[in-house]
Every structure is written in C-alpha cells, then in structure tokens.
Amino acid sequence: MALLLRTLLLLALAIGGSAALAGQACLVMSDEASAFGEAAEALGNELRSAGHRLLSFPPPLRAEDSAALNNCALIVTLGARAAQGIAALAPRSLILHTLLPRSAYERLPLRAEDARRVSAIFIDQPASRQIELLRVALPDWQRVALLVGHESLEMGQRLYAAARDRRLRPTLAQLNEESELYPTLQRTLAEPSILLAVPDATVYNNRTISNILLTAYHQRSPVVGFSPAYVKAGALLALYSTPAQVGQQAGEAARLGLATGSLPPPAAPRHFRISTNPYVARSLGIQLEDPAFLHERLERSEGSQ
C-alpha cells in the first residue's frame, strides 16, 4: 500500500509540474503513530481553510523522493526522524520541522542562509513557562532538581538559569550512563525537591520512569512531567502541548510561509495544557489547584510579560 501511495504521489507531482505546485505544501511524517496523525489533521485543516492542499509522503523517505520534494513550495515534517530525513535530502523548498525537541532541531545540519527558509515548532515547553508553573502550582517549594543526559544538558542549563532568575534553588545533575541514575537521584533528592523531568530518553524512558517516580515519592519529592502519561503513572502534574495544538500552530506558520515566501523564527508551542494528580498531591500533603485555575494563572503571567 505504501508503495502504491508513493507511486501515485510521484506521478501527481510529475504531471503537475513545479508551476502548478507553487502553493503546494507537502507533509513528511516520521511514522504512522497516532500523535503524528492528530498533528497532521490539525495542520491540514488550517491549510485547507486558506485554500491550500497538503500532500503526504509515506514514510520512510527515499532518495528518489528528492526531485518530488523540490516541487513542493513548503515541506512540513512531523517528528525528529522525518526532520533528519529531509535534512539529508536537502530540498530547496521552505521547510518547517514540528513535533521535535529543540535539541534535535539544533543538531540538524543548517547553514546561516537557511534562517528564513527553515524553521521549527518545538515540542518542548519554554523554560520560563515551566519554571513559572512551579511558582504558581507549588509556591511553598524552593528546591528544584534537574536530571539531564548529554542531549538535554542545554535544556537543563536553561531551566537552571530560569529557576535562579525566579529566586528558586535549583540543582543540576548530568548522567553519563543509565547506571548512574538512581544514586544520583537519591543524592539530588536528599532534601525534598521538585523533580522537573525533561524529554531525554536516555534518562526518562520506559525502563526507568517507574523507579524514578517511586524513588521521588519515597523522598517526598513531587515530580513534574512533560506528558499526561507521567501524571497517570504517578507524577504530581505535567505541562505539555497536544499534537493537535502543535499542528494548528504549524499550520498557521505554514500559511504565512506560503503567502510570503519566508517562515517565522523557530518557536516553542504557543498553546499548552496542564494535568494534575490529586491522589499524589494528597499523599504528599500538597494543596494543589485544579488544572483550569493553573492554566489561567500561567496564561495571565505570560500575557503580562
């Protein structure tokens, strides 16, 4: 089926020619995961509302896709793998990378002249928003623990600086290998602290998350995650953007790119959600407001800056 779809797509692009595709947007997904599907639907709705079409390239990308991609006025990628594939093929189109961490975007081979042609909507939240959430949700807590790997070190440093700016007391520990995780975690949480998780699969993954949550709980330290799955697993709360929210924002940026020939600068998600776990809050003796209240406070704080 994927081969048939690819053949039909290449045929349509060949027949249409570059002139007919001057306003054509093309989509490249890392895989068929449901999250990418949600983002693609929101992106497509936004583009169709402005009269644009969105053609999808079946994953994975191949070398023979390069010519067809050059006929796209704008290419949108979903996920880090798709971004890496497009970077390797280096099409001349406008390129908008989405649903990938900022660290993954910064590792792509970009040139200075790509600044107006290549952009991104990151999946991770801005450091200032994450730290402000801690101040709003947990005003009595001053200590913030950050555990990072090599890939998330810069993110950890941004969070550390933002916490210091808000007069909190952060600690930053970097892990070189997974075996260091639990001794480092116990040392870092020797005094109860907010453990602020970061999207780094070398630290927070399916093998480690249960033990991280249990260790933090035994140390009487709340965990703040970056997806609703963390709250279901036992984190106190989580700050995240849904794939649909990122997809809508990407659609708005894509519309601008197709209209003007240049993309806005790389940006964090504009819209976000908050999930909380009242059972964990009660177990830790924490008074926690409901998500709607926290969301309103956070939006109001950002609006006043």
Beta strands, then each sheet from edge to edge (+ up, - down):
strand 1: 25-29
strand 2: 54-57
strand 3: 74-78
strand 4: 94-100
strand 5: 118-122
strand 6: 143-148
strand 7: 169-174
strand 8: 194-196
strand 9: 223-225
strand 10: 237-240
strand 11: 273-276
sheet 1: 2+ 1+ 3+ 4+ 5+
sheet 2: 7+ 6+ 8+ 9+ 10+ 11-
end
